[in-house]
Amino acid sequence: MIKHATLTAIALATGVSAAQAETLNVGMSGGYFPFTFVKLDELQGFEVDFINAVAKETGDEVNFVTMSFSGLIGALESGRIDTIANQITITPEREAKFAFSQPYVFDGAQVVVKEGNEDTIGSVEDLSGKTVAVNLGSNFEELLNELPNAGEIDIRTYESNIAQDTALGRVDAFVMDRVSSAQLIAESPLPLALAGKPFSEIRNALPFRNDDEGQALRDRFDAAITKLKEDGTLTEISEKWFGSDITTAE
């Protein structure tokens, strides 16, 4: 994290001392609509608005660092970034390595198929004998591998073109979070449809390095997230991008 001497005015306005204010490097892919994406050369999305709102509360400045999703965890571990805002799901393996903030998005894994094939996959049991794509570096491969019928599913990882290959019939389905799946279908000209109901609760949060500095930063972010939930700001950001509140489990 980089100390920033020009943050005095911002820090005083938010009740944070200049000594505490920092420039935080926040990693994201910039290619995960509507959470983080680039349009007209501008980085935007739910995650961008969320982090900017958190930084306003903490009095920090933000430097968004975009890279391939599969490189984000390594960048956090090496100290090149301070956290990741890219719908990082809390898993036991990740909790053993990182200090997580409280969840700020609650979701579920969703199966997506080519339009017209919705009736072929009504439940996860129907994935047996199917080729199912997941994004490389996401937690959905792990979720599929934990299913009782995992040995009967041909799981394939993708860096890109996951929706296109499903629409073209190169794979039978792909698995993504419910919110992103619905948004993708609404915005894309590809013939895609949701199949069945979401499975497995997903809690997404911000990971930090699990050391004294990382835990202290996590605590500052947690306090800001709590305030944003209480004053309705987080709900407003969610409704702006999704038309509903995805920031609560209720």
FENKA-V902483 format. One record per pair of residues at least 12 apart in sequence whose ideal C-beta (glycine too) atoms are under 10 Angstrom apart, sorted by sequence separation. I is the first residue (numbers start at 1). J is the second residue. D is the distance in whole Angstrom. If there is no record, write none. Layout:
<<I:J:D> <I:J:D>>
This chain:
<<6:18:9> <7:19:10> <9:21:10> <33:45:7> <34:46:6> <35:47:5> <36:48:6> <52:64:9> <72:84:5> <76:88:9> <88:100:8> <90:102:10> <111:123:9> <132:144:6> <162:174:5> <181:193:10> <182:194:7> <206:218:7> <208:220:10> <234:246:10> <235:247:6> <5:18:8> <7:20:9> <8:21:8> <30:43:6> <32:45:8> <33:46:10> <34:47:9> <35:48:9> <51:64:8> <67:80:9> <72:85:10> <88:101:10> <90:103:7> <111:124:8> <158:171:9> <162:175:9> <163:176:9> <181:194:6> <205:218:9> <208:221:8> <232:245:10> <234:247:5> <235:248:8> <4:18:9> <7:21:4> <30:44:9> <32:46:10> <36:50:10> <48:62:9> <67:81:9> <72:86:6> <84:98:9> <89:103:9> <141:155:6> <156:170:9> <162:176:8> <181:195:10> <233:247:10> <234:248:9> <3:18:10> <6:21:9> <7:22:8> <28:43:8> <30:45:9> <32:47:8> <35:50:9> <36:51:9> <65:80:7> <69:84:9> <73:88:8> <83:98:9> <109:124:9> <111:126:9> <140:155:9> <141:156:9> <156:171:6> <206:221:6> <3:19:9> <5:21:9> <7:23:8> <48:64:7> <65:81:5> <72:88:8> <83:99:10> <89:105:9> <111:127:7> <141:157:6> <155:171:10> <158:174:8> <178:194:8> <205:221:10> <206:222:9> <4:21:6> <6:23:9> <28:45:8> <30:47:10> <47:64:9> <64:81:9> <65:82:9> <69:86:6> <83:100:10> <87:104:10> <88:105:10> <113:130:9> <127:144:7> <140:157:9> <154:171:8> <181:198:9> <205:222:9> <3:21:8> <4:22:6> <29:47:9> <30:48:9> <63:81:9> <69:87:10> <83:101:8> <87:105:6> <89:107:8> <154:172:9> <156:174:9> <163:181:9> <174:192:9> <229:247:7> <3:22:6> <4:23:4> <28:47:6> <63:82:9> <65:84:10> <67:86:10> <69:88:10> <85:104:9> <111:130:9> <113:132:10> <124:143:9> <128:147:9> <138:157:9> <153:172:10> <173:192:10> <178:197:9> <179:198:9> <206:225:8> <228:247:9> <229:248:8> <2:22:7> <3:23:8> <4:24:9> <28:48:8> <62:82:10> <66:86:10> <77:97:8> <87:107:8> <89:109:9> <112:132:10> <124:144:8> <127:147:7> <128:148:10> <129:149:9> <136:156:10> <137:157:8> <138:158:10> <153:173:10> <155:175:9> <175:195:10> <178:198:4> <205:225:9> <1:22:5> <2:23:5> <26:47:8> <43:64:6> <64:85:8> <73:94:8> <76:97:9> <77:98:9> <111:132:8> <112:133:9> <128:149:5> <132:153:6> <133:154:10> <134:155:7> <136:157:4> <163:184:6> <167:188:8> <177:198:8> <178:199:10> <1:23:7> <2:24:8> <26:48:9> <60:82:10> <76:98:7> <125:147:9> <127:149:7> <128:150:9> <130:152:9> <131:153:8> <132:154:7> <133:155:8> <134:156:7> <135:157:7> <136:158:6> <137:159:9> <153:175:10> <162:184:10> <163:185:9> <167:189:9> <168:190:9> <173:195:7> <225:247:9> <1:24:6> <2:25:8> <28:51:8> <43:66:7> <62:85:9> <124:147:6> <125:148:8> <126:149:9> <127:150:9> <128:151:9> <129:152:6> <130:153:6> <131:154:4> <132:155:6> <133:156:5> <134:157:6> <135:158:6> <136:159:5> <167:190:4> <168:191:10> <172:195:10> <173:196:10> <179:202:9> <1:25:7> <73:97:9> <124:148:9> <125:149:6> <128:152:4> <129:153:8> <130:154:7> <131:155:8> <132:156:7> <133:157:7> <134:158:7> <135:159:8> <136:160:9> <138:162:10> <164:188:9> <166:190:8> <167:191:6> <175:199:9> <178:202:8> <26:51:5> <73:98:9> <109:134:9> <124:149:7> <127:152:8> <128:153:6> <129:154:8> <130:155:10> <131:156:6> <133:158:5> <135:160:9> <163:188:6> <166:191:10> <167:192:6> <175:200:10> <177:202:6> <179:204:10> <26:52:10> <124:150:10> <127:153:5> <128:154:10> <136:162:9> <164:190:6> <166:192:7> <24:51:8> <125:152:9> <127:154:9> <135:162:6> <163:190:6> <177:204:8> <26:54:9> <36:64:8> <38:66:8> <127:155:9> <133:161:9> <134:162:8> <164:192:10> <26:55:9> <37:66:10> <54:83:10> <109:138:10> <124:153:9> <133:162:5> <163:192:6> <24:54:9> <36:66:8> <109:139:9> <110:140:9> <133:163:9> <24:55:7> <54:85:9> <109:140:6> <144:175:6> <23:55:10> <51:83:9> <133:165:7> <143:175:7> <22:55:10> <36:69:10> <111:144:10> <133:166:7> <21:55:10> <24:58:8> <26:60:10> <30:64:8> <51:85:5> <109:143:5> <131:165:9> <132:166:9> <140:174:9> <141:175:9> <30:65:9> <31:66:8> <50:85:7> <108:143:10> <109:144:8> <131:166:10> <140:175:5> <22:58:9> <24:60:5> <26:62:6> <27:63:10> <28:64:6> <30:66:4> <31:67:10> <140:176:7> <21:58:8> <22:59:9> <23:60:7> <24:61:7> <25:62:8> <26:63:7> <27:64:8> <28:65:8> <29:66:6> <30:67:8> <31:68:9> <32:69:7> <47:84:9> <48:85:8> <133:170:9> <138:175:9> <140:177:8> <20:58:8> <21:59:5> <22:60:5> <23:61:5> <24:62:6> <25:63:5> <26:64:6> <27:65:5> <28:66:6> <29:67:7> <30:68:10> <31:69:8> <47:85:4> <131:169:10> <133:171:5> <138:176:8> <139:177:9> <20:59:7> <21:60:6> <22:61:7> <23:62:7> <24:63:7> <25:64:8> <26:65:7> <27:66:8> <28:67:8> <29:68:7> <30:69:10> <46:85:9> <47:86:6> <131:170:8> <132:171:7> <133:172:9> <135:174:8> <138:177:9> <20:60:8> <21:61:7> <22:62:10> <23:63:6> <24:64:10> <25:65:5> <26:66:10> <27:67:7> <29:69:4> <45:85:9> <47:87:7> <131:171:4> <132:172:7> <133:173:7> <134:174:7> <135:175:9> <14:55:9> <16:57:9> <18:59:9> <28:69:9> <29:70:9> <45:86:10> <46:87:9> <130:171:8> <131:172:5> <132:173:5> <133:174:4> <134:175:5> <135:176:7> <14:56:7> <15:57:9> <16:58:6> <17:59:8> <27:69:9> <29:71:9> <130:172:4> <131:173:8> <132:174:7> <133:175:8> <134:176:8> <204:246:9> <13:56:9> <14:57:7> <15:58:10> <16:59:3> <29:72:7> <129:172:9> <130:173:6> <131:174:10> <132:175:6> <133:176:9> <204:247:10> <14:58:7> <15:59:7> <16:60:8> <27:71:8> <28:72:7> <10:55:9> <14:59:4> <27:72:5> <94:139:8> <127:172:8> <135:180:10> <10:56:8> <13:59:8> <14:60:9> <27:73:9> <93:139:9> <126:172:10> <127:173:7> <203:249:8> <11:58:9> <12:59:8> <27:74:10> <54:101:9> <126:173:9> <10:58:10> <11:59:4> <27:75:5> <91:139:6> <127:175:9> <201:249:8> <10:59:6> <11:60:9> <27:76:7> <36:85:7> <89:138:8> <90:139:9> <93:142:8> <114:163:10> <117:166:9> <9:59:10> <10:60:8> <11:61:10> <25:75:9> <35:85:8> <36:86:6> <54:104:9> <88:138:10> <89:139:4> <92:142:10> <112:162:9> <8:59:10> <10:61:7> <25:76:10> <35:86:7> <36:87:9> <86:137:10> <87:138:9> <88:139:8> <89:140:9> <91:142:7> <112:163:7> <114:165:10> <115:166:10> <121:172:8> <124:175:9> <7:59:7> <35:87:6> <86:138:10> <87:139:10> <91:143:9> <114:166:6> <115:167:8> <117:169:9> <120:172:8> <121:173:6> <147:199:9> <7:60:7> <27:80:8> <28:81:9> <89:142:9> <113:166:7> <114:167:6> <120:173:9> <147:200:9> <7:61:6> <25:79:9> <27:81:4> <32:86:6> <50:104:7> <89:143:9> <112:166:6> <113:167:9> <114:168:8> <146:200:8> <6:61:9> <25:80:7> <26:81:6> <27:82:8> <28:83:10> <29:84:9> <31:86:10> <32:87:7> <50:105:9> <112:167:10> <114:169:6> <117:172:8> <144:199:10> <4:60:8> <25:81:4> <26:82:7> <27:83:7> <28:84:7> <29:85:10> <30:86:9> <113:169:10> <114:170:10> <117:173:8> <143:199:8> <144:200:10> <4:61:6> <24:81:9> <25:82:5> <26:83:6> <27:84:5> <28:85:5> <29:86:5> <47:104:10> <114:171:9> <143:200:5> <186:243:10> <24:82:5> <25:83:8> <26:84:7> <27:85:7> <28:86:5> <29:87:10> <46:104:10> <47:105:9> <113:171:10> <114:172:8> <183:241:8> <1:60:9> <2:61:9> <4:63:10> <23:82:9> <24:83:7> <26:85:5> <27:86:7> <28:87:9> <46:105:8> <113:172:7> <114:173:8> <143:202:8> <179:238:9> <183:242:7> <22:82:8> <26:86:9> <28:88:10> <113:173:5> <140:200:9> <182:242:8> <183:243:10> <2:63:8> <27:88:10> <111:172:9> <112:173:6> <113:174:8> <139:200:9> <182:243:10> <1:63:10> <111:173:5> <112:174:5> <140:202:9> <179:241:9> <180:242:10> <182:244:10> <110:173:10> <111:174:8> <112:175:7> <139:202:8> <179:242:6> <73:137:7> <110:174:9> <111:175:6> <112:176:6> <70:135:9> <72:137:8> <110:175:7> <111:176:9> <139:204:10> <179:244:9> <69:135:7> <70:136:5> <71:137:8> <109:175:6> <110:176:6> <112:178:10> <69:136:7> <70:137:4> <109:176:8> <110:177:6> <111:178:10> <179:246:5> <68:136:9> <69:137:5> <70:138:9> <109:177:7> <110:178:4> <112:180:10> <127:195:10> <178:246:9> <68:137:8> <69:138:7> <107:176:10> <108:177:7> <109:178:7> <110:179:8> <112:181:5> <126:195:8> <127:196:10> <177:246:9> <35:105:9> <107:177:4> <108:178:5> <110:180:8> <111:181:8> <112:182:9> <115:185:9> <126:196:8> <107:178:5> <108:179:9> <110:181:4> <125:196:10> <105:177:8> <107:179:5> <109:181:9> <110:182:8> <112:184:8> <123:195:9> <124:196:8> <127:199:10> <106:179:9> <107:180:8> <108:181:10> <112:185:7> <121:194:10> <122:195:7> <123:196:6> <124:197:10> <105:179:7> <107:181:10> <117:191:10> <118:192:10> <119:193:10> <121:195:4> <122:196:5> <123:197:8> <115:190:8> <116:191:7> <117:192:10> <118:193:5> <120:195:7> <121:196:6> <122:197:9> <124:199:5> <114:190:9> <115:191:4> <117:193:7> <118:194:7> <119:195:8> <120:196:10> <123:199:8> <124:200:9> <114:191:6> <115:192:6> <116:193:8> <118:195:5> <119:196:10> <1:79:9> <112:190:10> <113:191:10> <114:192:7> <115:193:5> <117:195:7> <118:196:8> <113:192:7> <114:193:7> <1:81:10> <2:82:9> <112:192:6> <113:193:6> <1:82:5> <112:193:7> <113:194:8> <114:195:10> <111:193:10> <112:194:6> <113:195:5> <111:194:7> <112:195:7> <113:196:9> <110:194:6> <111:195:4> <110:195:8> <111:196:6> <110:196:8> <111:197:9> <70:157:9> <110:197:8> <111:198:9> <89:177:8> <110:198:5> <111:199:8> <70:159:7> <87:176:10> <108:197:8> <109:198:6> <110:199:8> <69:159:8> <87:177:7> <108:198:3> <109:199:5> <110:200:10> <68:159:7> <107:198:7> <108:199:6> <109:200:5> <68:160:10> <87:179:9> <108:200:6> <109:201:9> <110:202:10> <87:180:8> <107:200:10> <108:201:6> <109:202:6> <107:201:8> <108:202:6> <106:201:7> <107:202:4> <106:202:7> <107:203:8> <105:202:8> <106:203:6> <107:204:7> <103:201:10> <105:203:8> <106:204:8> <103:202:9> <104:203:9> <105:204:4> <103:203:4> <104:204:7> <105:205:8> <102:203:9> <103:204:6> <104:205:6> <103:205:5> <104:206:8> <32:135:9> <100:203:9> <101:204:10> <102:205:6> <103:206:9> <100:204:10> <101:205:5> <102:206:9> <100:205:5> <101:206:4> <29:135:10> <32:138:10> <99:205:10> <100:206:7> <101:207:8> <98:205:9> <99:206:9> <100:207:6> <101:208:7> <29:137:9> <98:206:9> <99:207:7> <100:208:7> <98:207:4> <99:208:5> <95:205:10> <97:207:8> <98:208:6> <99:209:7> <100:210:9> <89:200:10> <91:202:10> <94:205:9> <98:209:7> <99:210:5> <89:201:10> <90:202:8> <91:203:9> <95:207:9> <97:209:9> <98:210:5> <99:211:8> <89:202:5> <90:203:5> <94:207:6> <97:210:6> <99:212:10> <89:203:7> <90:204:7> <96:210:9> <87:202:9> <88:203:10> <89:204:5> <90:205:5> <95:210:9> <99:214:5> <88:204:6> <89:205:8> <98:214:8> <99:215:5> <101:217:9> <102:218:9> <87:204:5> <88:205:7> <90:207:8> <99:216:9> <101:218:6> <104:221:10> <86:204:9> <87:205:9> <88:206:7> <89:207:10> <99:217:9> <100:218:7> <101:219:9> <104:222:10> <85:204:10> <88:207:5> <99:218:5> <101:220:10> <102:221:9> <85:205:10> <86:206:10> <98:218:9> <99:219:9> <101:221:5> <102:222:6> <84:205:10> <85:206:6> <101:222:5> <102:223:10> <104:225:6> <83:205:10> <84:206:7> <85:207:10> <100:222:9> <101:223:10> <103:225:9> <83:206:5> <84:207:6> <99:222:10> <101:224:9> <102:225:6> <82:206:9> <83:207:6> <84:208:9> <101:225:6> <102:226:7> <104:228:8> <83:208:5> <101:226:10> <104:229:8> <82:208:7> <83:209:9> <82:209:8> <102:229:9> <81:209:10> <31:160:8> <105:234:10> <77:207:10> <79:209:7> <104:234:7> <76:207:6> <78:209:10> <82:213:9> <83:214:8> <76:208:8> <77:209:7> <82:214:8> <46:179:9> <76:209:7> <104:237:10> <105:238:8> <73:207:8> <79:213:10> <83:217:7> <104:238:9> <72:207:9> <79:214:10> <82:217:6> <83:218:8> <46:183:10> <105:242:10> <76:214:9> <83:221:7> <82:221:10> <106:245:10> <107:246:7> <106:246:7> <105:246:5> <106:247:7> <35:177:9> <104:246:9> <105:247:6> <106:248:6> <107:249:10> <104:247:6> <105:248:9> <106:249:4> <32:176:10> <35:179:9> <103:247:8> <104:248:10> <105:249:10> <106:250:9> <32:177:10> <34:179:9> <35:180:7> <103:248:9> <34:180:8> <103:249:8> <33:180:8> <32:180:7> <35:183:9> <34:183:5> <33:183:7> <34:184:9> <33:184:7> <32:184:10> <34:186:10> <54:206:9> <34:187:8> <33:187:7> <33:188:9> <51:206:9> <50:206:9> <47:204:10> <60:217:9> <47:206:10> <58:217:9> <60:220:8> <59:220:9> <60:221:9> <58:220:5> <57:220:9> <58:221:7> <57:221:9> <60:224:9> <58:223:8> <59:224:10> <54:220:9> <55:221:9> <57:223:8> <58:224:5> <54:221:6> <57:224:4> <54:222:10> <56:224:8> <57:225:8> <35:204:9> <54:223:10> <55:224:8> <57:226:10> <58:227:10> <51:221:9> <54:224:5> <57:227:6> <53:224:8> <54:225:6> <57:228:7> <53:225:9> <56:228:9> <54:227:9> <53:227:10> <54:228:7> <57:231:10> <50:225:9> <53:228:6> <57:233:9> <56:233:9> <50:228:8> <54:233:10> <26:206:9> <27:207:10> <53:233:6> <54:234:9> <53:234:7> <50:233:9> <53:236:9> <49:233:9> <50:234:7> <53:237:7> <49:234:10> <52:237:9> <49:236:9> <50:237:6> <49:237:5> <50:238:9> <48:237:10> <49:238:9> <47:237:10> <46:237:6> <49:240:7> <50:241:10> <46:238:7> <49:241:8> <24:217:8> <48:241:10> <46:240:8> <47:241:9> <22:217:8> <46:241:4> <24:220:10> <45:241:7> <46:242:7> <24:221:9> <44:241:9> <50:247:9> <22:220:10> <20:220:8> <46:246:9> <46:247:10> <16:220:9> <34:240:10> <35:241:8> <34:241:5> <35:242:10> <33:241:10> <34:242:7> <14:224:10> <1:213:7> <1:214:10> <1:217:7>>
